[in-house]
């Protein structure tokens, strides 16, 4: 079997055995949900409800004001308790609609499906996806409707469905492909129609051979290519995945559109199918709860707005010595200071484990491992030094803005230098200077 | 730390197991076969040189760490031990103890700590120490004795490369046999004589991916190409590339000194440029220079260019158009 891959990258231990054989299990909706109006890349949604309002399951409670945004829907039926700032997994408090759950899951009337979704026009599909508030579920939460709307001058020929799940520990995408293969593939076909592409390629890493074999054996009413990729991090990073599957390079600072490609995560493809065929807005998502600090690791289907604590309690609670709570994968996830934060659309996992005191940092000894592993072809240690000594122009010309913060450099650094931290700092400094200049 | 007791930090949250001390001690382990060979060929004289170098280097390192208020744990990160062992390996077996001590103090003080310690030095510290001794004590540094395994009746003795350069060994047919160079049954610096022992250690480093394979490869290719051309045109006048590869300090330099992470380039293209520069210079000095051997000067010379090589040999960024 020929396995495709990209240059460089790393092979961290996978730790997927905790959950990879566990079925996706629906988590009962909690008594109260905390639904932030900003869960996506772009502008926050505007609240459509106020304290005391009755809301239904799937009712739109936040409206996207601009193109780069996403609507937000209630994940339970019940009464709005407050519309106010609340703790958010991205760090800063965000305007959040708190709904008390009446436990009846009364469905909003607007959640209407379509009998023959494949007969819909590209425009109809896009409108339904936008209406459903769908964002990329791989973690970056980029509004899906934007990705389905290629600029007029960029012809899209290929839709890539990203089934790599290259982050260690996460298995939710794996389970979605195994348990909902039709939804994923049909969602992919809708994405293809919406973007006017000709091909669909589903990319799967070879640590998920069960999925690969299953998807290969099925019959589809339309052409779908299932492609096997080497298990390597970050295989699922958009630009690397495109390079691996199509040998096309997204130009620096460009988008996949520039090489005629749209990439969607498998969970997003399923969400597109649910929205267009069944009228179901994005009010729940699959996620993995794992790590040595979790008593019973699981894959769960969780309502948006469920506090981390409720999710963790369902998995047997925290083990006492745990001191690290991460949202997302262990390579790019965000640490949390409290388990009161809610699950948002971008929550691909909740990981908990215990970390010892960090080892001491050494000077860079020039081992060049960061150079050898960077999937973007950067020289991270040089960039780190530029930022340390405030040589922003040098850092920019050396390509710091091409960094995708995948963490391969820092993972492999024997001197334990927080390279990603320095690179992020540099990127922020450069971008904010640019804003100042253009303002 | 937060009031909930959870750690807050930026990603990634996983870490590979290798660390600076582990890398350094891997190099120390890789030097063991060559050390053992030097004990075998030069007996107790060798042991004395190693011990003086270790004492001198570690003591100097400790003084600097104390004065610069740096963590004393750095003393045992393995880097000073490597400097001590490498310096010892580049010294003649009969060097008197005070000269050895001076060399080891200079290696750490001027080779490493004045630049800011591990990671900041421009030159290979062991070679800085050796270069200083070469200039300060030129006679002592070029007085050689035969290995204990070789029974000959002279007190002083020339190295294989000295023989080649000054005694006309090629014309007289007294060139050191390749097998002696391979096993180490010949004169020379403590740790450089046994190619076999060095290559064993080098194989370990390459297998462990501790050193960049491009650097020994580039140096060997360049030296081979340079000496090969002359050998092919006039084999009665010039020694073969294999002789140059096995004789003198080339293997020690190409596998253990040139790939020193701190003082070699971090880009793949840079590694090729740096390494071929070393190979070429070694060939040039050996064939046409005033010295019989040129590994030390070649490495030090190319060390100077490392920062500029790094700057101008960055890899192509994904999505960058070729040639921009």
Contacts between the chains, C-beta under 8 A, distances in Angstrom:
chain1	res1	chain2	res2	distance
A	7	B	318	8.0
A	10	B	16	7.5
A	12	B	14	5.1
A	12	B	16	7.6
A	13	B	14	7.5
A	168	B	14	6.6
A	239	B	318	6.0
A	239	B	319	6.7
A	240	B	318	7.4
A	243	B	318	6.7
A	249	B	318	5.9
A	249	B	319	4.6
A	250	B	318	7.7
A	250	B	319	5.1
A	251	B	319	4.8
A	251	B	321	7.3
A	252	B	317	6.1
A	252	B	318	7.9
A	252	B	319	4.5
A	252	B	320	5.4
A	254	B	319	6.7
A	323	B	5	6.0
A	323	B	6	5.8
A	323	B	7	5.4
A	324	B	6	6.6
A	324	B	7	5.1
A	324	B	13	6.8
A	325	B	6	5.4
A	326	B	13	5.9
A	328	B	11	8.0
A	330	B	11	7.9
A	330	B	12	6.8
A	330	B	13	4.6
A	330	B	14	4.9
A	331	B	11	6.3
A	331	B	12	4.5
A	331	B	13	7.4
A	331	B	14	6.3
A	332	B	11	5.1
A	332	B	12	6.9
A	333	B	11	5.9
A	333	B	13	6.6
A	334	B	11	7.1
A	335	B	6	6.9
A	335	B	7	6.1
A	335	B	8	5.0
A	335	B	9	5.7
A	335	B	10	8.0
A	335	B	11	8.0
A	335	B	13	7.5
A	336	B	6	6.4
A	337	B	2	4.1
A	337	B	4	5.9
A	337	B	6	5.6
A	337	B	8	5.7
A	338	B	2	7.6
A	338	B	4	5.3
A	338	B	6	7.4
A	339	B	4	7.7
A	351	B	13	8.0
A	355	B	7	5.9
A	355	B	13	7.7
A	359	B	19	6.8
A	360	B	71	7.0
A	360	B	73	7.0
A	362	B	19	8.0
A	362	B	20	4.4
A	362	B	77	7.1
A	362	B	118	7.0
A	362	B	119	7.0
A	363	B	116	7.8
A	363	B	117	6.8
A	363	B	118	5.6
A	363	B	119	3.0
A	363	B	120	6.4
A	364	B	119	5.3
A	365	B	20	5.9
A	365	B	23	7.4
A	365	B	118	6.5
A	365	B	119	5.0
A	365	B	261	4.9
A	365	B	262	5.3
A	366	B	119	7.0
A	366	B	261	4.6
A	366	B	262	5.0
A	366	B	263	7.6
A	366	B	264	7.0
A	366	B	266	5.3
A	367	B	23	6.8
A	367	B	261	4.7
A	367	B	266	8.0
A	368	B	212	6.5
A	368	B	261	7.2
A	368	B	265	7.8
A	368	B	266	4.0
A	368	B	267	7.4
A	368	B	271	8.0
A	371	B	266	5.3
A	371	B	267	6.2
A	371	B	268	7.6
A	371	B	315	7.0
A	372	B	268	7.9
A	375	B	318	7.0
A	376	B	317	6.0
A	376	B	318	4.9
A	377	B	315	4.5
A	377	B	316	5.6
A	377	B	317	4.5
A	377	B	318	5.2
A	377	B	320	7.5
A	378	B	315	7.7
A	378	B	317	6.4
A	379	B	266	6.5
A	379	B	267	6.5
A	379	B	310	7.5
A	379	B	314	5.6
A	379	B	315	7.1
A	381	B	266	6.5
A	382	B	266	7.3
A	382	B	310	6.6
A	382	B	311	8.0
A	382	B	314	7.7
A	398	B	314	6.4
A	399	B	314	7.7
A	399	B	317	4.7
A	399	B	320	7.8
A	402	B	317	5.2
A	402	B	318	7.2
A	402	B	319	7.4
A	405	B	11	7.3
A	406	B	12	8.0
A	407	B	11	5.5
A	407	B	12	3.1
A	407	B	14	7.9
A	410	B	12	5.5
A	410	B	15	7.9
A	411	B	12	5.3
A	411	B	14	5.9
A	411	B	15	6.3
A	411	B	16	5.7
A	412	B	16	5.1
A	412	B	18	7.8
A	414	B	16	7.6
A	414	B	18	4.6
A	414	B	19	4.9
A	414	B	20	5.2
A	414	B	22	7.0
A	414	B	23	5.6
A	415	B	19	7.8
A	415	B	20	5.3
A	415	B	119	7.6
A	416	B	15	7.3
A	416	B	19	7.1
A	418	B	9	8.0
A	418	B	10	6.7
A	420	B	10	6.0
A	420	B	11	6.3
A	420	B	12	6.6
A	421	B	10	4.6
A	424	B	10	6.6
